[in-house]
Amino acid sequence: MNDFNDMVNDWKSVSSGEIKTTNVGDSLFAKLKKLQRKIVFGNLLMSLSFAIVFAVFIWLWKTNPLKGRSDSFYLGLTFMCILLTVTLAMMWYRVLFWRTPNDISENMKAFATKMLKKLRYLKWITNFFMPVYLLMLAVGMTIYFQDVLYGASWKFKLIAYGLTYTWVLFVGFVIMRKKQKKNNKDVDPIIENLEEILKTFE
């Protein structure tokens, strides 16, 4: 009789644990889907803005085919095109899942591991890659300006460089800081939940 009672108690504890894990998983999945929508929407806006920039670069390139332009002109455009293309690819890689899973409870461990990797990559993009991107963008514009501002007065160059660097670096870093705070609020709790789920499989 005692053995039977022990079996019943064990079954109840296992069942309640499974129900708790399922509830946590469902709540976490809702948060991930919400974050996914934000990422995709942000990427679409970025893709649209980058497409406009690419169109301007192509127009500049075609309207000035070797017409008194130095190597800096074409090198600067090429450098910035490559930088924007790489950045766009890295941003789309942040997408958590391309097809919404039907039932994450079938393989919760694999799903949690994949999502944890994606979210850490998302934070790496904000904390490490974005500062590098802003600095590289400033370098590309400097190369481009070597041709465009050739022959201009030093006062005009000072104003042009000053306004450009102020806009790229200051505005860029302000946006980056806002994104970091948003990640601390929205992403970090999800990472902690995923880590807790993975601990249950150890």
N, C-alpha and C positions, 0 to 999 in steps of 0.2 A: 504493500500500500504506500509506504514511504517512497519507494522507487517510482511509483506512478505519479505521486504528487510532485516529485522532483522533475520528472519529464514534462509535466504540465507547466510548471514554473519556468523551465528552460524554454519551452515553446513560446510562452507568453513574452519572455524577455527578448527572444529572437524576433518575434513578430512585431513587437513594439519598436525594436531597433530598426527593423526594415521599414516600418511605416514612417519613423522619424527621418530616416535617410531619404526616403522617397519625397516627403514633404519639403525637406531642405533642398533636394535636387530640383523639384518643381519651382520653388521660389527663386533659386539661383538661376535656373534656366530662363525665367521671366526677366531677370535683371540682365542676363547676357543678350537676350533678344532685343531689349531696349537699347543696350549699348551698341549692338550690331547696327540697328537702324541709324543711330547717330553717326557711326563710323562711315557707313555707306553714303548717307546724305552729305557728310562733310567731304568725302572723296569725290562725289559728283560735282559739288561746287568747285572744288580744287581743279578737277579735270576741265571744267568749263573755263575757268580763269586761265589755266595753263594753255588751253587751246587757243584763246585769244592772243596770248603772248607769243605762241608758236607762229600764229598767222602774221603777227607784226614782224617777227624775226625773218620769216620767209619773204615778206614784202621788202624788207630792208635789203636782204641778200640779192633779190632779183632786180631791184631798181638800181643797185650799185655794183654791177658785175665788173670788177677791176677798173672802175672809173676813178682813178686818182685815190683809191682807198689803199691804206697800208695793210700789212699782214695782221696788225692788231685788231682791225675792224672785223675781219672774218674769224680770227682766232677767238676774239671775245664772244661773238655770236655762237660759234661752235661750242665753246666751253659752257656757255649758259644753257644751250639746248641740251647738251649731254647731262648737265646737272639737273635740269628740270625733268628730263626723262627718267633718270635714275630715282629722283625724289618721288615722282608720281608712281613708279613701280613699287617702291618701298611702302608708300602710303596704302596702296591697294592690297599689299600683302598683309596689312593689319586686319583685314576682314576676318572675322572669327570663323564663319562657316559659309560656304557658298550655297549649300542646300540645308535647309532647316531639318535637323534630325527628328524622326518621328517619335522615338522613345529612347531617351538617354539612359534609362535605368538598365537597359540590356547590357551595356558596357560602360558603367559609370566611371570606372578607373581610367579607361582610355580617353574618354571624353574630358574628364577633369584635367588629365595630364596635358592634352592638346590645348585646352582653353588657358591653362596656366602658362604654357609656353607663349601663346599668342598675346596674353595680357602683359607679360613681362617684356615682350618685344614692343608692344604699344608704348610702354613707359620708357623703354630704351630710345625709341624714336624721339620722344619729347625731351628727355633729359640729356641725351648725347648727340643724336644725329641733327636735331634742329639747330643747335648752336653752330655745328660744323657747316650745315647748309647755309646759314646766314653769312658766315665768314667767307665761304667759297663763292657765294653770290656777289659779295662785295669785291672779291678778287676778279671775278668775271667782268663786272661793270668797270673796274679800274682798267683792265686790258682794253675794253671797248672804248673807254674815254680817251685812251692814248691817241686814238685816231680822230674821234669826233671833236675833241677839244683842242686838237693840234692847231697852233697859231692863235688861240684865244688868249686874252690878257690873263695875268696871274690872279687878278681879282675875280674875274668870271670863273676861272677854274676853281678857285677857293670856294666860291659860292656853290658851284655845281657839285663838287666833291662833298662839301659839307652837308648840303641838303640831301644828297643821295645816301651818304653813310648814316646820317641821322634817321632818315626814314627806314632804311633797311635794317639797321642794327637796333635802334631804339624801339621802333614799332614791333619789329620781329621779336625782340626779347620780352617786350610787354605781353605780347600774345602768348609766347612760350611760358611765361610765368603764370598767366591765367590758366593755361592748359595743364600745367603741373598741379596747381591747386585743385582743378577739376578732377584730375586723375587721383589725387589724394582722397578726394571725397567720394568719387564714384567707382574707381577701379580698385583701389587698395582693399576695401571691404570684400569685394568679390574674390580677389586673390587670397585673402585670409580664409574665406569660406571654402575655396577649392583646396587649399592646403589642409584644412581640417578634414575634408572628405577623403583626401588621399591618405591621411593618417589612419583612417579606419580600415584601410586595406593592408596596412603593414602587419 
